[in-house]
């Protein structure tokens, strides 16, 4: 299930590029379906136009990295804080 949500997030990024975000500016995160209190977020310094689902970074609700090769976006605590404060929010887009 998380694999599906990660694939959907990457697919949506393509829809948002040059509208809400660019390939280098802006970030998107989504709440995990399979695991409680964790979020997938786009990595820092990564071209979102070529992003693959396995490149997303898993963080906890305090913004600490749990899994992933790269560093999470610097806005990870912002994204996590929103989802922690508002449990019904399942995704965050930080745009231009």
PDB file with one MODEL, atoms N, CA, C and O in Angstrom:
MODEL        1
ATOM      1  N   UNK A   1       0.807  -1.196   0.000  1.00  0.00           N
ATOM      2  CA  UNK A   1       0.000   0.000   0.000  1.00  0.00           C
ATOM      3  C   UNK A   1       0.854   1.266   0.000  1.00  0.00           C
ATOM      4  O   UNK A   1       0.581   2.207  -0.745  1.00  0.00           O
ATOM      5  N   UNK A   2       1.897   1.283   0.845  1.00  0.00           N
ATOM      6  CA  UNK A   2       2.759   2.465   0.835  1.00  0.00           C
ATOM      7  C   UNK A   2       3.436   2.616  -0.514  1.00  0.00           C
ATOM      8  O   UNK A   2       3.647   3.737  -0.977  1.00  0.00           O
ATOM      9  N   UNK A   3       3.776   1.514  -1.148  1.00  0.00           N
ATOM     10  CA  UNK A   3       4.393   1.597  -2.477  1.00  0.00           C
ATOM     11  C   UNK A   3       3.451   2.332  -3.433  1.00  0.00           C
ATOM     12  O   UNK A   3       3.891   3.165  -4.225  1.00  0.00           O
ATOM     13  N   UNK A   4       2.158   2.020  -3.357  1.00  0.00           N
ATOM     14  CA  UNK A   4       1.172   2.684  -4.211  1.00  0.00           C
ATOM     15  C   UNK A   4       1.097   4.182  -3.925  1.00  0.00           C
ATOM     16  O   UNK A   4       1.052   4.991  -4.852  1.00  0.00           O
ATOM     17  N   UNK A   5       1.082   4.549  -2.653  1.00  0.00           N
ATOM     18  CA  UNK A   5       0.963   5.963  -2.299  1.00  0.00           C
ATOM     19  C   UNK A   5       2.221   6.721  -2.713  1.00  0.00           C
ATOM     20  O   UNK A   5       2.141   7.880  -3.119  1.00  0.00           O
ATOM     21  N   UNK A   6       3.370   6.080  -2.613  1.00  0.00           N
ATOM     22  CA  UNK A   6       4.618   6.717  -3.050  1.00  0.00           C
ATOM     23  C   UNK A   6       4.613   6.916  -4.564  1.00  0.00           C
ATOM     24  O   UNK A   6       5.034   7.964  -5.054  1.00  0.00           O
ATOM     25  N   UNK A   7       4.142   5.921  -5.299  1.00  0.00           N
ATOM     26  CA  UNK A   7       4.049   6.045  -6.760  1.00  0.00           C
ATOM     27  C   UNK A   7       3.076   7.163  -7.141  1.00  0.00           C
ATOM     28  O   UNK A   7       3.342   7.930  -8.066  1.00  0.00           O
ATOM     29  N   UNK A   8       1.961   7.253  -6.435  1.00  0.00           N
ATOM     30  CA  UNK A   8       0.991   8.309  -6.713  1.00  0.00           C
ATOM     31  C   UNK A   8       1.585   9.685  -6.426  1.00  0.00           C
ATOM     32  O   UNK A   8       1.345  10.635  -7.172  1.00  0.00           O
ATOM     33  N   UNK A   9       2.359   9.793  -5.349  1.00  0.00           N
ATOM     34  CA  UNK A   9       2.985  11.071  -5.016  1.00  0.00           C
ATOM     35  C   UNK A   9       3.942  11.501  -6.123  1.00  0.00           C
ATOM     36  O   UNK A   9       3.909  12.651  -6.561  1.00  0.00           O
ATOM     37  N   UNK A  10       4.786  10.592  -6.574  1.00  0.00           N
ATOM     38  CA  UNK A  10       5.732  10.910  -7.647  1.00  0.00           C
ATOM     39  C   UNK A  10       4.985  11.293  -8.920  1.00  0.00           C
ATOM     40  O   UNK A  10       5.387  12.224  -9.618  1.00  0.00           O
ATOM     41  N   UNK A  11       3.911  10.589  -9.225  1.00  0.00           N
ATOM     42  CA  UNK A  11       3.105  10.911 -10.406  1.00  0.00           C
ATOM     43  C   UNK A  11       2.500  12.315 -10.282  1.00  0.00           C
ATOM     44  O   UNK A  11       2.485  13.070 -11.255  1.00  0.00           O
ATOM     45  N   UNK A  12       2.009  12.660  -9.112  1.00  0.00           N
ATOM     46  CA  UNK A  12       1.412  13.976  -8.890  1.00  0.00           C
ATOM     47  C   UNK A  12       2.450  15.086  -9.001  1.00  0.00           C
ATOM     48  O   UNK A  12       2.135  16.189  -9.449  1.00  0.00           O
ATOM     49  N   UNK A  13       3.674  14.803  -8.599  1.00  0.00           N
ATOM     50  CA  UNK A  13       4.731  15.806  -8.722  1.00  0.00           C
ATOM     51  C   UNK A  13       4.828  16.275 -10.161  1.00  0.00           C
ATOM     52  O   UNK A  13       4.995  17.468 -10.415  1.00  0.00           O
ATOM     53  N   UNK A  14       4.724  15.352 -11.102  1.00  0.00           N
ATOM     54  CA  UNK A  14       4.801  15.720 -12.517  1.00  0.00           C
ATOM     55  C   UNK A  14       3.670  16.684 -12.894  1.00  0.00           C
ATOM     56  O   UNK A  14       3.866  17.580 -13.715  1.00  0.00           O
ATOM     57  N   UNK A  15       2.499  16.502 -12.299  1.00  0.00           N
ATOM     58  CA  UNK A  15       1.371  17.407 -12.558  1.00  0.00           C
ATOM     59  C   UNK A  15       1.626  18.803 -11.992  1.00  0.00           C
ATOM     60  O   UNK A  15       1.164  19.795 -12.554  1.00  0.00           O
ATOM     61  N   UNK A  16       2.360  18.882 -10.882  1.00  0.00           N
ATOM     62  CA  UNK A  16       2.576  20.139 -10.190  1.00  0.00           C
ATOM     63  C   UNK A  16       3.765  20.941 -10.701  1.00  0.00           C
ATOM     64  O   UNK A  16       3.821  22.152 -10.490  1.00  0.00           O
ATOM     65  N   UNK A  17       4.714  20.295 -11.369  1.00  0.00           N
ATOM     66  CA  UNK A  17       5.912  20.990 -11.834  1.00  0.00           C
ATOM     67  C   UNK A  17       5.520  22.113 -12.797  1.00  0.00           C
ATOM     68  O   UNK A  17       4.684  21.941 -13.684  1.00  0.00           O
ATOM     69  N   UNK A  18       6.144  23.245 -12.591  1.00  0.00           N
ATOM     70  CA  UNK A  18       5.922  24.476 -13.354  1.00  0.00           C
ATOM     71  C   UNK A  18       4.551  25.094 -13.093  1.00  0.00           C
ATOM     72  O   UNK A  18       4.134  26.005 -13.808  1.00  0.00           O
ATOM     73  N   UNK A  19       3.867  24.613 -12.093  1.00  0.00           N
ATOM     74  CA  UNK A  19       2.606  25.208 -11.673  1.00  0.00           C
ATOM     75  C   UNK A  19       2.754  25.607 -10.215  1.00  0.00           C
ATOM     76  O   UNK A  19       2.919  26.783  -9.891  1.00  0.00           O
ATOM     77  N   UNK A  20       2.693  24.609  -9.340  1.00  0.00           N
ATOM     78  CA  UNK A  20       2.852  24.867  -7.906  1.00  0.00           C
ATOM     79  C   UNK A  20       4.302  24.753  -7.463  1.00  0.00           C
ATOM     80  O   UNK A  20       4.733  25.468  -6.557  1.00  0.00           O
ATOM     81  N   UNK A  21       5.055  23.864  -8.091  1.00  0.00           N
ATOM     82  CA  UNK A  21       6.449  23.668  -7.736  1.00  0.00           C
ATOM     83  C   UNK A  21       7.293  23.666  -9.008  1.00  0.00           C
ATOM     84  O   UNK A  21       6.764  23.625 -10.119  1.00  0.00           O
ATOM     85  N   UNK A  22       8.602  23.711  -8.831  1.00  0.00           N
ATOM     86  CA  UNK A  22       9.506  23.536  -9.964  1.00  0.00           C
ATOM     87  C   UNK A  22      10.305  22.265  -9.709  1.00  0.00           C
ATOM     88  O   UNK A  22      10.098  21.586  -8.704  1.00  0.00           O
ATOM     89  N   UNK A  23      11.204  21.951 -10.608  1.00  0.00           N
ATOM     90  CA  UNK A  23      12.011  20.749 -10.415  1.00  0.00           C
ATOM     91  C   UNK A  23      12.932  20.876  -9.209  1.00  0.00           C
ATOM     92  O   UNK A  23      13.374  19.862  -8.669  1.00  0.00           O
ATOM     93  N   UNK A  24      13.226  22.083  -8.780  1.00  0.00           N
ATOM     94  CA  UNK A  24      14.144  22.302  -7.651  1.00  0.00           C
ATOM     95  C   UNK A  24      13.506  22.988  -6.444  1.00  0.00           C
ATOM     96  O   UNK A  24      14.059  22.915  -5.347  1.00  0.00           O
ATOM     97  N   UNK A  25      12.365  23.649  -6.610  1.00  0.00           N
ATOM     98  CA  UNK A  25      11.763  24.435  -5.530  1.00  0.00           C
ATOM     99  C   UNK A  25      10.382  23.892  -5.180  1.00  0.00           C
ATOM    100  O   UNK A  25       9.569  23.610  -6.060  1.00  0.00           O
ATOM    101  N   UNK A  26      10.132  23.752  -3.881  1.00  0.00           N
ATOM    102  CA  UNK A  26       8.858  23.229  -3.414  1.00  0.00           C
ATOM    103  C   UNK A  26       9.006  21.777  -3.002  1.00  0.00           C
ATOM    104  O   UNK A  26       9.880  21.066  -3.499  1.00  0.00           O
ATOM    105  N   UNK A  27       8.157  21.347  -2.101  1.00  0.00           N
ATOM    106  CA  UNK A  27       8.213  19.968  -1.608  1.00  0.00           C
ATOM    107  C   UNK A  27       6.818  19.421  -1.380  1.00  0.00           C
ATOM    108  O   UNK A  27       5.855  20.157  -1.165  1.00  0.00           O
ATOM    109  N   UNK A  28       6.747  18.109  -1.436  1.00  0.00           N
ATOM    110  CA  UNK A  28       5.473  17.417  -1.231  1.00  0.00           C
ATOM    111  C   UNK A  28       5.710  16.277  -0.251  1.00  0.00           C
ATOM    112  O   UNK A  28       6.738  15.601  -0.297  1.00  0.00           O
ATOM    113  N   UNK A  29       4.745  16.076   0.632  1.00  0.00           N
ATOM    114  CA  UNK A  29       4.818  14.961   1.566  1.00  0.00           C
ATOM    115  C   UNK A  29       3.463  14.272   1.638  1.00  0.00           C
ATOM    116  O   UNK A  29       2.430  14.855   1.309  1.00  0.00           O
ATOM    117  N   UNK A  30       3.494  13.022   2.075  1.00  0.00           N
ATOM    118  CA  UNK A  30       2.268  12.241   2.211  1.00  0.00           C
ATOM    119  C   UNK A  30       2.405  11.318   3.419  1.00  0.00           C
ATOM    120  O   UNK A  30       3.477  10.781   3.698  1.00  0.00           O
ATOM    121  N   UNK A  31       1.308  11.151   4.114  1.00  0.00           N
ATOM    122  CA  UNK A  31       1.281  10.278   5.288  1.00  0.00           C
ATOM    123  C   UNK A  31       1.328   8.815   4.849  1.00  0.00           C
ATOM    124  O   UNK A  31       0.702   8.441   3.857  1.00  0.00           O
ATOM    125  N   UNK A  32       2.065   7.994   5.585  1.00  0.00           N
ATOM    126  CA  UNK A  32       2.122   6.558   5.313  1.00  0.00           C
ATOM    127  C   UNK A  32       0.766   5.918   5.589  1.00  0.00           C
ATOM    128  O   UNK A  32       0.061   6.310   6.519  1.00  0.00           O
ATOM    129  N   UNK A  33       0.417   4.949   4.787  1.00  0.00           N
ATOM    130  CA  UNK A  33      -0.813   4.187   5.008  1.00  0.00           C
ATOM    131  C   UNK A  33      -0.546   3.004   5.931  1.00  0.00           C
ATOM    132  O   UNK A  33      -1.381   2.661   6.768  1.00  0.00           O
ATOM    133  N   UNK A  34       0.606   2.392   5.775  1.00  0.00           N
ATOM    134  CA  UNK A  34       0.930   1.155   6.485  1.00  0.00           C
ATOM    135  C   UNK A  34       1.497   1.369   7.882  1.00  0.00           C
ATOM    136  O   UNK A  34       1.372   0.501   8.746  1.00  0.00           O
ATOM    137  N   UNK A  35       2.112   2.511   8.104  1.00  0.00           N
ATOM    138  CA  UNK A  35       2.789   2.766   9.374  1.00  0.00           C
ATOM    139  C   UNK A  35       2.218   4.023  10.019  1.00  0.00           C
ATOM    140  O   UNK A  35       1.920   5.004   9.337  1.00  0.00           O
ATOM    141  N   UNK A  36       2.072   3.983  11.327  1.00  0.00           N
ATOM    142  CA  UNK A  36       1.530   5.133  12.048  1.00  0.00           C
ATOM    143  C   UNK A  36       2.588   6.194  12.292  1.00  0.00           C
ATOM    144  O   UNK A  36       3.755   5.894  12.547  1.00  0.00           O
ATOM    145  N   UNK A  37       2.150   7.437  12.206  1.00  0.00           N
ATOM    146  CA  UNK A  37       2.975   8.584  12.584  1.00  0.00           C
ATOM    147  C   UNK A  37       4.281   8.719  11.805  1.00  0.00           C
ATOM    148  O   UNK A  37       5.303   9.134  12.352  1.00  0.00           O
ATOM    149  N   UNK A  38       4.234   8.366  10.526  1.00  0.00           N
ATOM    150  CA  UNK A  38       5.381   8.597   9.659  1.00  0.00           C
ATOM    151  C   UNK A  38       4.905   9.165   8.325  1.00  0.00           C
ATOM    152  O   UNK A  38       3.755   8.982   7.925  1.00  0.00           O
ATOM    153  N   UNK A  39       5.814   9.853   7.651  1.00  0.00           N
ATOM    154  CA  UNK A  39       5.498  10.602   6.440  1.00  0.00           C
ATOM    155  C   UNK A  39       6.591  10.359   5.403  1.00  0.00           C
ATOM    156  O   UNK A  39       7.768  10.247   5.746  1.00  0.00           O
ATOM    157  N   UNK A  40       6.197  10.278   4.144  1.00  0.00           N
ATOM    158  CA  UNK A  40       7.154  10.278   3.044  1.00  0.00           C
ATOM    159  C   UNK A  40       7.258  11.705   2.521  1.00  0.00           C
ATOM    160  O   UNK A  40       6.244  12.374   2.321  1.00  0.00           O
ATOM    161  N   UNK A  41       8.485  12.170   2.301  1.00  0.00           N
ATOM    162  CA  UNK A  41       8.710  13.529   1.817  1.00  0.00           C
ATOM    163  C   UNK A  41       9.781  13.522   0.733  1.00  0.00           C
ATOM    164  O   UNK A  41      10.641  12.642   0.695  1.00  0.00           O
ATOM    165  N   UNK A  42       9.713  14.507  -0.135  1.00  0.00           N
ATOM    166  CA  UNK A  42      10.710  14.626  -1.181  1.00  0.00           C
ATOM    167  C   UNK A  42      12.074  14.947  -0.560  1.00  0.00           C
ATOM    168  O   UNK A  42      12.153  15.656   0.443  1.00  0.00           O
ATOM    169  N   UNK A  43      13.134  14.425  -1.157  1.00  0.00           N
ATOM    170  CA  UNK A  43      14.482  14.699  -0.634  1.00  0.00           C
ATOM    171  C   UNK A  43      14.966  16.090  -1.021  1.00  0.00           C
ATOM    172  O   UNK A  43      14.463  16.690  -1.971  1.00  0.00           O
ATOM    173  N   UNK A  44      15.928  16.587  -0.291  1.00  0.00           N
ATOM    174  CA  UNK A  44      16.540  17.869  -0.601  1.00  0.00           C
ATOM    175  C   UNK A  44      17.513  17.717  -1.768  1.00  0.00           C
ATOM    176  O   UNK A  44      18.063  16.640  -1.997  1.00  0.00           O
ATOM    177  N   UNK A  45      17.713  18.802  -2.494  1.00  0.00           N
ATOM    178  CA  UNK A  45      18.687  18.844  -3.579  1.00  0.00           C
ATOM    179  C   UNK A  45      18.470  17.734  -4.605  1.00  0.00           C
ATOM    180  O   UNK A  45      19.428  17.139  -5.098  1.00  0.00           O
ATOM    181  N   UNK A  46      17.216  17.465  -4.918  1.00  0.00           N
ATOM    182  CA  UNK A  46      16.899  16.418  -5.877  1.00  0.00           C
ATOM    183  C   UNK A  46      15.995  16.990  -6.956  1.00  0.00           C
ATOM    184  O   UNK A  46      15.077  17.753  -6.657  1.00  0.00           O
ATOM    185  N   UNK A  47      16.243  16.632  -8.189  1.00  0.00           N
ATOM    186  CA  UNK A  47      15.405  17.068  -9.304  1.00  0.00           C
ATOM    187  C   UNK A  47      14.077  16.317  -9.243  1.00  0.00           C
ATOM    188  O   UNK A  47      14.026  15.109  -9.474  1.00  0.00           O
ATOM    189  N   UNK A  48      13.020  17.031  -8.934  1.00  0.00           N
ATOM    190  CA  UNK A  48      11.714  16.385  -8.809  1.00  0.00           C
ATOM    191  C   UNK A  48      11.177  15.872 -10.142  1.00  0.00           C
ATOM    192  O   UNK A  48      10.278  15.031 -10.170  1.00  0.00           O
ATOM    193  N   UNK A  49      11.722  16.374 -11.240  1.00  0.00           N
ATOM    194  CA  UNK A  49      11.307  15.916 -12.560  1.00  0.00           C
ATOM    195  C   UNK A  49      11.747  14.500 -12.878  1.00  0.00           C
ATOM    196  O   UNK A  49      11.193  13.856 -13.769  1.00  0.00           O
ATOM    197  N   UNK A  50      12.745  14.013 -12.149  1.00  0.00           N
ATOM    198  CA  UNK A  50      13.247  12.654 -12.378  1.00  0.00           C
ATOM    199  C   UNK A  50      13.115  11.790 -11.125  1.00  0.00           C
ATOM    200  O   UNK A  50      13.675  10.696 -11.061  1.00  0.00           O
ATOM    201  N   UNK A  51      12.384  12.274 -10.143  1.00  0.00           N
ATOM    202  CA  UNK A  51      12.239  11.575  -8.864  1.00  0.00           C
ATOM    203  C   UNK A  51      11.542  10.234  -9.033  1.00  0.00           C
ATOM    204  O   UNK A  51      10.562  10.118  -9.769  1.00  0.00           O
ATOM    205  N   UNK A  52      12.055   9.228  -8.346  1.00  0.00           N
ATOM    206  CA  UNK A  52      11.456   7.890  -8.317  1.00  0.00           C
ATOM    207  C   UNK A  52      10.906   7.633  -6.911  1.00  0.00           C
ATOM    208  O   UNK A  52      11.391   8.209  -5.937  1.00  0.00           O
ATOM    209  N   UNK A  53       9.902   6.774  -6.810  1.00  0.00           N
ATOM    210  CA  UNK A  53       9.250   6.494  -5.526  1.00  0.00           C
ATOM    211  C   UNK A  53      10.245   6.041  -4.458  1.00  0.00           C
ATOM    212  O   UNK A  53      10.112   6.420  -3.294  1.00  0.00           O
ATOM    213  N   UNK A  54      11.226   5.247  -4.834  1.00  0.00           N
ATOM    214  CA  UNK A  54      12.188   4.731  -3.852  1.00  0.00           C
ATOM    215  C   UNK A  54      13.135   5.816  -3.328  1.00  0.00           C
ATOM    216  O   UNK A  54      13.882   5.573  -2.379  1.00  0.00           O
ATOM    217  N   UNK A  55      13.114   6.998  -3.926  1.00  0.00           N
ATOM    218  CA  UNK A  55      13.945   8.106  -3.460  1.00  0.00           C
ATOM    219  C   UNK A  55      13.272   8.940  -2.377  1.00  0.00           C
ATOM    220  O   UNK A  55      13.927   9.779  -1.757  1.00  0.00           O
ATOM    221  N   UNK A  56      11.987   8.732  -2.136  1.00  0.00           N
ATOM    222  CA  UNK A  56      11.295   9.474  -1.080  1.00  0.00           C
ATOM    223  C   UNK A  56      11.890   9.106   0.269  1.00  0.00           C
ATOM    224  O   UNK A  56      12.349   7.981   0.470  1.00  0.00           O
ATOM    225  N   UNK A  57      11.880  10.055   1.185  1.00  0.00           N
ATOM    226  CA  UNK A  57      12.467   9.875   2.501  1.00  0.00           C
ATOM    227  C   UNK A  57      11.349   9.684   3.522  1.00  0.00           C
ATOM    228  O   UNK A  57      10.359  10.415   3.515  1.00  0.00           O
ATOM    229  N   UNK A  58      11.515   8.702   4.394  1.00  0.00           N
ATOM    230  CA  UNK A  58      10.543   8.448   5.453  1.00  0.00           C
ATOM    231  C   UNK A  58      11.009   9.174   6.709  1.00  0.00           C
ATOM    232  O   UNK A  58      12.142   8.999   7.157  1.00  0.00           O
ATOM    233  N   UNK A  59      10.113   9.999   7.276  1.00  0.00           N
ATOM    234  CA  UNK A  59      10.424  10.745   8.497  1.00  0.00           C
ATOM    235  C   UNK A  59       9.343  10.490   9.547  1.00  0.00           C
ATOM    236  O   UNK A  59       8.235  10.057   9.231  1.00  0.00           O
ATOM    237  N   UNK A  60       9.696  10.770  10.803  1.00  0.00           N
ATOM    238  CA  UNK A  60       8.696  10.655  11.859  1.00  0.00           C
ATOM    239  C   UNK A  60       8.001  12.002  12.039  1.00  0.00           C
ATOM    240  O   UNK A  60       8.286  12.951  11.308  1.00  0.00           O
ATOM    241  N   UNK A  61       7.109  12.087  12.989  1.00  0.00           N
ATOM    242  CA  UNK A  61       6.326  13.304  13.187  1.00  0.00           C
ATOM    243  C   UNK A  61       7.110  14.452  13.822  1.00  0.00           C
ATOM    244  O   UNK A  61       6.575  15.542  14.022  1.00  0.00           O
ATOM    245  N   UNK A  62       8.368  14.199  14.134  1.00  0.00           N
ATOM    246  CA  UNK A  62       9.254  15.266  14.606  1.00  0.00           C
ATOM    247  C   UNK A  62      10.214  15.705  13.511  1.00  0.00           C
ATOM    248  O   UNK A  62      11.059  16.573  13.729  1.00  0.00           O
ATOM    249  N   UNK A  63      10.080  15.101  12.329  1.00  0.00           N
ATOM    250  CA  UNK A  63      10.928  15.462  11.197  1.00  0.00           C
ATOM    251  C   UNK A  63      12.240  14.708  11.139  1.00  0.00           C
ATOM    252  O   UNK A  63      13.114  15.055  10.344  1.00  0.00           O
ATOM    253  N   UNK A  64      12.398  13.681  11.965  1.00  0.00           N
ATOM    254  CA  UNK A  64      13.636  12.901  11.972  1.00  0.00           C
ATOM    255  C   UNK A  64      13.584  11.811  10.904  1.00  0.00           C
ATOM    256  O   UNK A  64      12.578  11.119  10.751  1.00  0.00           O
ATOM    257  N   UNK A  65      14.677  11.675  10.175  1.00  0.00           N
ATOM    258  CA  UNK A  65      14.774  10.678   9.110  1.00  0.00           C
ATOM    259  C   UNK A  65      14.759   9.267   9.695  1.00  0.00           C
ATOM    260  O   UNK A  65      15.460   8.965  10.660  1.00  0.00           O
ATOM    261  N   UNK A  66      13.934   8.409   9.076  1.00  0.00           N
ATOM    262  CA  UNK A  66      13.853   7.008   9.466  1.00  0.00           C
ATOM    263  C   UNK A  66      14.495   6.131   8.385  1.00  0.00           C
ATOM    264  O   UNK A  66      15.285   5.235   8.685  1.00  0.00           O
ATOM    265  N   UNK A  67      14.141   6.407   7.120  1.00  0.00           N
ATOM    266  CA  UNK A  67      14.659   5.628   5.994  1.00  0.00           C
ATOM    267  C   UNK A  67      14.898   6.538   4.804  1.00  0.00           C
ATOM    268  O   UNK A  67      14.262   7.582   4.662  1.00  0.00           O
ATOM    269  N   UNK A  68      15.823   6.125   3.954  1.00  0.00           N
ATOM    270  CA  UNK A  68      16.071   6.831   2.707  1.00  0.00           C
ATOM    271  C   UNK A  68      17.541   7.110   2.501  1.00  0.00           C
ATOM    272  O   UNK A  68      18.308   7.233   3.455  1.00  0.00           O
ATOM    273  N   UNK A  69      17.919   7.209   1.246  1.00  0.00           N
ATOM    274  CA  UNK A  69      19.316   7.432   0.885  1.00  0.00           C
ATOM    275  C   UNK A  69      19.746   8.878   1.070  1.00  0.00           C
ATOM    276  O   UNK A  69      20.867   9.129   1.513  1.00  0.00           O
ATOM    277  N   UNK A  70      18.897   9.823   0.747  1.00  0.00           N
ATOM    278  CA  UNK A  70      19.246  11.247   0.787  1.00  0.00           C
ATOM    279  C   UNK A  70      18.775  11.884   2.085  1.00  0.00           C
ATOM    280  O   UNK A  70      18.248  11.216   2.974  1.00  0.00           O
ATOM    281  N   UNK A  71      18.978  13.178   2.168  1.00  0.00           N
ATOM    282  CA  UNK A  71      18.449  13.947   3.289  1.00  0.00           C
ATOM    283  C   UNK A  71      17.038  14.396   2.957  1.00  0.00           C
ATOM    284  O   UNK A  71      16.740  14.690   1.799  1.00  0.00           O
ATOM    285  N   UNK A  72      16.167  14.453   3.950  1.00  0.00           N
ATOM    286  CA  UNK A  72      14.823  14.987   3.685  1.00  0.00           C
ATOM    287  C   UNK A  72      14.889  16.489   3.429  1.00  0.00           C
ATOM    288  O   UNK A  72      15.865  17.151   3.783  1.00  0.00           O
ATOM    289  N   UNK A  73      13.857  17.002   2.820  1.00  0.00           N
ATOM    290  CA  UNK A  73      13.741  18.449   2.608  1.00  0.00           C
ATOM    291  C   UNK A  73      13.947  19.176   3.923  1.00  0.00           C
ATOM    292  O   UNK A  73      13.584  18.674   4.988  1.00  0.00           O
ATOM    293  N   UNK A  74      14.525  20.349   3.842  1.00  0.00           N
ATOM    294  CA  UNK A  74      14.733  21.168   5.041  1.00  0.00           C
ATOM    295  C   UNK A  74      13.396  21.550   5.684  1.00  0.00           C
ATOM    296  O   UNK A  74      13.349  21.874   6.871  1.00  0.00           O
ATOM    297  N   UNK A  75      12.320  21.514   4.909  1.00  0.00           N
ATOM    298  CA  UNK A  75      10.993  21.835   5.441  1.00  0.00           C
ATOM    299  C   UNK A  75      10.315  20.623   6.089  1.00  0.00           C
ATOM    300  O   UNK A  75       9.119  20.678   6.376  1.00  0.00           O
ATOM    301  N   UNK A  76      11.038  19.546   6.321  1.00  0.00           N
ATOM    302  CA  UNK A  76      10.413  18.320   6.831  1.00  0.00           C
ATOM    303  C   UNK A  76       9.713  18.540   8.177  1.00  0.00           C
ATOM    304  O   UNK A  76       8.655  17.958   8.418  1.00  0.00           O
ATOM    305  N   UNK A  77      10.286  19.368   9.052  1.00  0.00           N
ATOM    306  CA  UNK A  77       9.639  19.618  10.350  1.00  0.00           C
ATOM    307  C   UNK A  77       8.345  20.408  10.172  1.00  0.00           C
ATOM    308  O   UNK A  77       7.390  20.219  10.925  1.00  0.00           O
ATOM    309  N   UNK A  78       8.315  21.275   9.196  1.00  0.00           N
ATOM    310  CA  UNK A  78       7.111  22.035   8.855  1.00  0.00           C
ATOM    311  C   UNK A  78       6.004  21.077   8.395  1.00  0.00           C
ATOM    312  O   UNK A  78       4.877  21.150   8.886  1.00  0.00           O
ATOM    313  N   UNK A  79       6.323  20.187   7.459  1.00  0.00           N
ATOM    314  CA  UNK A  79       5.355  19.214   6.949  1.00  0.00           C
ATOM    315  C   UNK A  79       4.879  18.301   8.075  1.00  0.00           C
ATOM    316  O   UNK A  79       3.679  18.082   8.239  1.00  0.00           O
ATOM    317  N   UNK A  80       5.831  17.767   8.855  1.00  0.00           N
ATOM    318  CA  UNK A  80       5.483  16.863   9.958  1.00  0.00           C
ATOM    319  C   UNK A  80       4.626  17.574  11.005  1.00  0.00           C
ATOM    320  O   UNK A  80       3.672  17.001  11.529  1.00  0.00           O
ATOM    321  N   UNK A  81       4.974  18.822  11.302  1.00  0.00           N
ATOM    322  CA  UNK A  81       4.216  19.574  12.302  1.00  0.00           C
ATOM    323  C   UNK A  81       2.766  19.782  11.900  1.00  0.00           C
ATOM    324  O   UNK A  81       1.867  19.704  12.737  1.00  0.00           O
ATOM    325  N   UNK A  82       2.539  20.046  10.626  1.00  0.00           N
ATOM    326  CA  UNK A  82       1.170  20.209  10.133  1.00  0.00           C
ATOM    327  C   UNK A  82       0.390  18.910  10.306  1.00  0.00           C
ATOM    328  O   UNK A  82      -0.733  18.917  10.809  1.00  0.00           O
ATOM    329  N   UNK A  83       0.982  17.807   9.892  1.00  0.00           N
ATOM    330  CA  UNK A  83       0.274  16.520   9.976  1.00  0.00           C
ATOM    331  C   UNK A  83       0.116  16.052  11.419  1.00  0.00           C
ATOM    332  O   UNK A  83      -0.867  15.393  11.755  1.00  0.00           O
ATOM    333  N   UNK A  84       1.074  16.390  12.263  1.00  0.00           N
ATOM    334  CA  UNK A  84       0.979  16.031  13.681  1.00  0.00           C
ATOM    335  C   UNK A  84      -0.158  16.811  14.349  1.00  0.00           C
ATOM    336  O   UNK A  84      -0.922  16.257  15.139  1.00  0.00           O
ATOM    337  N   UNK A  85      -0.259  18.089  14.025  1.00  0.00           N
ATOM    338  CA  UNK A  85      -1.300  18.939  14.612  1.00  0.00           C
ATOM    339  C   UNK A  85      -2.685  18.662  14.039  1.00  0.00           C
ATOM    340  O   UNK A  85      -3.699  18.855  14.709  1.00  0.00           O
ATOM    341  N   UNK A  86      -2.710  18.207  12.786  1.00  0.00           N
ATOM    342  CA  UNK A  86      -3.981  17.977  12.087  1.00  0.00           C
ATOM    343  C   UNK A  86      -4.017  16.554  11.524  1.00  0.00           C
ATOM    344  O   UNK A  86      -3.715  16.354  10.347  1.00  0.00           O
ATOM    345  N   UNK A  87      -4.377  15.571  12.338  1.00  0.00           N
ATOM    346  CA  UNK A  87      -4.330  14.164  11.934  1.00  0.00           C
ATOM    347  C   UNK A  87      -5.165  13.806  10.694  1.00  0.00           C
ATOM    348  O   UNK A  87      -4.928  12.765  10.082  1.00  0.00           O
ATOM    349  N   UNK A  88      -6.117  14.632  10.321  1.00  0.00           N
ATOM    350  CA  UNK A  88      -6.920  14.341   9.130  1.00  0.00           C
ATOM    351  C   UNK A  88      -6.236  14.788   7.839  1.00  0.00           C
ATOM    352  O   UNK A  88      -6.671  14.422   6.747  1.00  0.00           O
ATOM    353  N   UNK A  89      -5.173  15.575   7.959  1.00  0.00           N
ATOM    354  CA  UNK A  89      -4.410  15.991   6.779  1.00  0.00           C
ATOM    355  C   UNK A  89      -3.468  14.866   6.398  1.00  0.00           C
ATOM    356  O   UNK A  89      -2.698  14.386   7.230  1.00  0.00           O
ATOM    357  N   UNK A  90      -3.526  14.445   5.148  1.00  0.00           N
ATOM    358  CA  UNK A  90      -2.720  13.320   4.687  1.00  0.00           C
ATOM    359  C   UNK A  90      -1.617  13.698   3.707  1.00  0.00           C
ATOM    360  O   UNK A  90      -0.798  12.851   3.350  1.00  0.00           O
ATOM    361  N   UNK A  91      -1.578  14.942   3.270  1.00  0.00           N
ATOM    362  CA  UNK A  91      -0.530  15.383   2.360  1.00  0.00           C
ATOM    363  C   UNK A  91      -0.336  16.889   2.511  1.00  0.00           C
ATOM    364  O   UNK A  91      -1.262  17.621   2.861  1.00  0.00           O
ATOM    365  N   UNK A  92       0.902  17.335   2.236  1.00  0.00           N
ATOM    366  CA  UNK A  92       1.231  18.749   2.292  1.00  0.00           C
ATOM    367  C   UNK A  92       2.029  19.095   1.045  1.00  0.00           C
ATOM    368  O   UNK A  92       2.926  18.356   0.641  1.00  0.00           O
ATOM    369  N   UNK A  93       1.693  20.221   0.443  1.00  0.00           N
ATOM    370  CA  UNK A  93       2.446  20.752  -0.694  1.00  0.00           C
ATOM    371  C   UNK A  93       2.999  22.106  -0.265  1.00  0.00           C
ATOM    372  O   UNK A  93       2.244  23.007   0.101  1.00  0.00           O
ATOM    373  N   UNK A  94       4.305  22.240  -0.311  1.00  0.00           N
ATOM    374  CA  UNK A  94       4.963  23.514  -0.019  1.00  0.00           C
ATOM    375  C   UNK A  94       5.411  24.060  -1.369  1.00  0.00           C
ATOM    376  O   UNK A  94       6.340  23.529  -1.977  1.00  0.00           O
ATOM    377  N   UNK A  95       4.772  25.091  -1.829  1.00  0.00           N
ATOM    378  CA  UNK A  95       5.006  25.579  -3.180  1.00  0.00           C
ATOM    379  C   UNK A  95       5.812  26.872  -3.182  1.00  0.00           C
ATOM    380  O   UNK A  95       6.276  27.346  -2.144  1.00  0.00           O
ATOM    381  N   UNK A  96       5.960  27.419  -4.366  1.00  0.00           N
ATOM    382  CA  UNK A  96       6.737  28.636  -4.572  1.00  0.00           C
ATOM    383  C   UNK A  96       6.234  29.788  -3.745  1.00  0.00           C
ATOM    384  O   UNK A  96       6.789  30.885  -3.811  1.00  0.00           O
TER     385      UNK A  96
ENDMDL
END
